[in-house]
Amino acid sequence: MTTLRMTFASPIAVYLDENLDGSVLAPRSSLDGKVVGLLPNWRPAAVNVLKALATLLEQRYRLKGLVLEQQVLDHNVLPAEKLDDLAHRYDAVIAASGD
């Protein structure tokens, strides 16, 4: 007689800070009161992706500011001085690739 064994794999991600007891990871913090920068790459649809994300962020959080950067990443290369500039102006930066 053949035995069939089934296993279940959930498509829902389990994050380390939700899975480990006594985790040493920093707790998640809210974006409430934060200034968030949105950084598109050179792909044409990246701006559309970030605009949709901006709408969701504004609905979920009380942001201090939300800025869509006009200067796009050039084939995902970001000079160190640009990184420093972003770090000084924003509490968080979200980069996107579209298409």
N, C-alpha and C positions, 0 to 999 in steps of 0.2 A: 504494500500500500504506500502511495506517495503522500508525503506530508507537505503542505503548503504553509510557509511562514511569511507573515506580512509585517512590515515595519512602517511606521508613520514618521515622515519628516515634515516638520512645520516650515512654511515659507516665511514665517515671522522671525525677524532677527532677534537674537538674544544678545544684549550688550553686556560686556564684562561687569560693569557696575551694577547690573541688575541680577547677575548670575552668581557672583562670588560673595561668600560670607566673609566679612572682615577685609573687604577689598581695600587696596591702597590707592585706588584711583580717586581723583578729586571728584567731589559731588557735582552734578550738573547744576548750572545756574541759569537763571532766566534772562531773557533779552529785554525785560522791562527796564526802561530808563537808559537803555544803551543806544549808541549810535552805530548803525550797521552800514557797511559799504557793500555794494553789489558790483562785481567785476566781471564783465563779459570777456570771452576770448574772441578770437578773430572769426569764428563761425557765425554766419548771418543770423541764425535763430537764437543765439545765446541771449540777446537782449530781450526777446520775447519770453524766454524761460525765466529770466530774472524779473521781468515785470509781473509775471504770474505769481512768482514767489513773493514779490513785494506785497502784493495784494493779500496773500495768506498771512504774511508776517504782521501786517498792519491790523488784521482781524484778530490775531491771536495774542499779540503783545502790545504794550504801551511803550512804543519806542520813542526815544528822545529825538532820533533822526534816522532817516533812511535815504541813502544817496546812491544813485546809479552812476557809476564812473563812466565818463565819456571816452577816456583813453582805454582802448581795448588791449588785451594781451596780444602780443605779436607771436603767433604760433607757440603760445604757452611759455614764452621766455619773459621773465620779469626781472629787471635789473635790481640789484641790492638797494639802490637809493629809492626806487619805487616801493619796495617792501617797507623800508624805514618810514617813508611818507605815509603809507597806508596804516602802519602800526601807530603812528602818532595821531592820525585823524579819526580812527575808528576803534570801537571796542571789539568788533567782529567784522570779518570780511568773508563774503561768500562769492566764490568764483563759479562760473558756469560755462559749459560748452553746449552749443546747440547744433541741430541738424540731425 
